[in-house]
Amino acid sequence: MAHVETHTNGYKPNQDIFSETLQQLAASDRDIIAVTSDSRGSGKLVPFGNKFPKQIVEVGIAEQNLVGVAAGLASAGKKVFAVSPACFLTARALEQIKNDVAYSDNPVTVVGISAGVSYGALGSTHHSLHDFAALRAINNITVVAPADNFETAKATILAAQTNSPVYLRFGKKVMPALKEANDDLFEFGKGRLIKEGSDAAIIACGETVYPALEAARKLTEEGIRAAVVSMHTIKPLDTELLAQLATQCKAIVTVEEHSMYGGLGEACAAYLMQHNLHKPFAIMGIPDEYTITGSQTDIFNHYGINKDGIAARVRNLLN
């Protein structure tokens, strides 16, 4: 596969970086195929379709067909990215993801766009707060939520090189770079240490990693050293890093743009409990209720998924 440029300093929506990276991949590989369900606009794939009209398939608003067509193309040797809003893709087409993709071992990259509460005021029908939980329970699919532009580009390239099913989850928000120098080794199943610290560990994924980093910086001003990890791969979880953090830190907080049930937090809690790694622990996410109406920022602020809320939760655990 040809070299693809990934040295980005951030400040674009991850969905834009996904599209740009996919275009670079497709330019040198005719087997790269994008399949969409009337979502080339929201998935930022209009430029891709214009450049590579023979490498894009539009199935209309039919998510089950989307996944079935993607699986068929993958079984014929194509490298397929099935792109659709996460809320519909992982609910309407869950059976097809389970059977046509995972059970049949077709190397489809299922791409959930506008994930979490990205759709804001469109409400709970358009929020994907179940996808980690649903897909974690399915064998043979890697579940990834990149946090910034660097991770998005790397994850897209790696998914194209992976011969097994992958779920990539992207939001719509402009994302700052988590680090000035992006020289990290990026691989699925290995968390990315963004900031070191030994008092507490904040483990986050996707678009919650940046507010977690802001919280850690705030805590530093108070003399509290909090490590920050982008646990971009929810499955398989980086249990080695998790155990290391549990050993060196006094408390752990997980943060996710997902239901508090069945996601990153519960995955971490289950591992820690079963391996006798007992530290003060808290899960931050969306509680078991229909979300308030508002923008993504409004919703994050309401549930404390922001600098002040995360810092307060860490502080409370340490006290």
Order of alpha helices (4+ residues) and beta strands (2+ residues): beta-alpha-beta-alpha-beta-alpha-beta-alpha-beta-alpha-beta-alpha-beta-beta-beta-beta-alpha-beta-beta-alpha-beta-alpha-beta-alpha-alpha
